[in-house]
């Protein structure tokens, strides 16, 4: 996963964020995972866990929990593993790109309804022929 793609996905899901805030959050998430798409959650603090659980709610992170036996102990160690769902992140990032392209072209998607109305509804406007 790369910073630009994750940043786009974050920016799409949290539209009130600035680009630099989205970049910072994406950078933080990538630093948790390093060169892998998996990270052991047992080492994270409350703020990191909160961010990862938010991303899980959006489908960008999946959680797996397993128990590992510990020698000479009757109690197993519970391992919480966070996994980046790269397919979902790319999907959300592409929706961000689509939103940007529709903003550049106001006749698409959100403003397209006006193109479907009869020209008579707009008196005094010059009509395209």
C-alpha positions as CSV (number, residue, x, y, z in Angstrom):
1,X,0.0,0.0,0.0
2,X,1.3,3.4,-0.8
3,X,0.8,6.8,0.9
4,X,-1.0,8.5,-1.9
5,X,-3.7,5.8,-2.3
6,X,-4.3,5.5,1.5
7,X,-4.4,9.3,1.8
8,X,-7.1,9.5,-0.9
9,X,-9.2,6.9,0.8
10,X,-8.9,8.7,4.2
11,X,-9.7,12.0,2.5
12,X,-12.8,10.5,0.9
13,X,-14.1,8.9,4.1
14,X,-13.5,12.1,6.2
15,X,-14.4,14.9,3.8
16,X,-13.9,17.6,6.5
17,X,-10.2,16.8,6.7
18,X,-7.6,18.8,4.9
19,X,-5.2,17.1,2.5
20,X,-2.3,17.5,5.0
21,X,-4.5,15.8,7.8
22,X,-5.4,13.0,5.4
23,X,-1.7,12.6,4.5
24,X,-0.7,12.6,8.2
25,X,-3.3,9.9,9.1
26,X,-2.2,7.8,6.2
27,X,1.4,8.1,7.1
28,X,0.6,7.1,10.7
29,X,-1.3,4.0,9.5
30,X,1.5,3.0,7.1
31,X,4.1,3.4,9.9
32,X,2.1,0.9,12.0
33,X,2.3,-1.7,9.3
34,X,5.8,-1.1,8.0
35,X,6.5,-3.2,4.9
36,X,3.7,-5.6,5.6
37,X,-0.1,-5.5,5.4
38,X,-0.3,-7.0,8.9
39,X,0.4,-5.5,12.3
40,X,0.1,-6.9,15.8
41,X,-2.3,-4.8,17.7
42,X,-1.0,-5.8,21.2
43,X,1.7,-3.1,21.0
44,X,-0.6,-0.2,20.1
45,X,-1.8,2.5,22.6
46,X,-5.4,3.7,22.9
47,X,-5.1,6.4,20.2
48,X,-3.6,4.1,17.6
49,X,-6.2,1.4,18.4
50,X,-9.0,4.0,18.1
51,X,-7.8,4.9,14.6
52,X,-7.4,1.3,13.5
53,X,-10.9,0.5,14.8
54,X,-12.3,3.5,12.8
55,X,-10.7,2.1,9.7
56,X,-12.1,-1.3,10.5
57,X,-15.6,0.2,10.6
58,X,-15.0,1.5,7.1
59,X,-13.8,-1.9,5.8
60,X,-10.2,-0.7,5.3
61,X,-8.8,-2.9,8.1
62,X,-9.7,-6.4,9.1
63,X,-9.0,-7.8,12.6
64,X,-8.0,-11.4,13.3
65,X,-7.7,-12.7,16.9
66,X,-5.9,-15.9,17.7
67,X,-4.5,-17.5,20.8
68,X,-0.9,-18.7,21.1
69,X,0.2,-21.2,23.7
70,X,2.8,-20.0,26.1
71,X,5.3,-22.5,27.5
72,X,4.8,-23.5,31.1
73,X,1.6,-21.4,31.4
74,X,-1.9,-22.6,31.3
75,X,-3.1,-19.3,29.9
76,X,-2.6,-18.7,26.1
77,X,-1.5,-15.3,24.8
78,X,-4.2,-13.5,22.8
79,X,-2.8,-12.0,19.6
80,X,-4.8,-9.2,17.9
81,X,-3.7,-8.7,14.3
82,X,-4.8,-5.8,12.1
83,X,-4.7,-6.5,8.3
84,X,-4.9,-3.8,5.7
85,X,-7.7,-4.6,3.2
86,X,-5.9,-3.2,0.2
87,X,-8.7,-3.9,-2.3
88,X,-11.1,-1.9,-0.3
89,X,-8.6,1.0,0.2
90,X,-8.0,1.2,-3.6
91,X,-11.8,1.1,-4.2
92,X,-12.4,4.0,-1.8
93,X,-9.4,5.9,-3.3
94,X,-10.9,5.5,-6.8
95,X,-14.2,7.0,-5.4
96,X,-12.1,10.0,-4.3
97,X,-10.7,10.3,-7.8
98,X,-14.2,10.1,-9.3
99,X,-15.4,12.8,-6.9
100,X,-12.5,15.1,-7.9
101,X,-13.2,14.6,-11.6
102,X,-16.9,15.3,-11.2
103,X,-16.0,18.5,-9.3
104,X,-13.9,19.5,-12.3
105,X,-16.8,18.8,-14.6
106,X,-20.0,20.2,-13.0
107,X,-22.2,18.7,-15.7
108,X,-21.4,15.2,-14.4
109,X,-23.1,13.3,-11.5
110,X,-24.2,16.0,-9.0
111,X,-25.2,18.7,-11.5
112,X,-26.3,16.4,-14.3
113,X,-29.9,16.7,-13.3
114,X,-30.0,20.1,-14.8
115,X,-29.0,18.7,-18.2
116,X,-32.0,16.4,-18.2
117,X,-34.5,19.3,-17.6
118,X,-36.2,20.9,-20.6
119,X,-34.6,24.1,-21.7
120,X,-38.0,25.9,-21.3
121,X,-37.5,25.7,-17.5
122,X,-34.7,28.2,-17.8
123,X,-36.2,31.4,-19.3
124,X,-33.8,34.1,-20.4
125,X,-30.9,31.6,-20.7
126,X,-29.1,31.1,-24.0
127,X,-29.7,27.7,-25.2
128,X,-27.0,25.5,-26.6
129,X,-27.8,24.0,-30.0
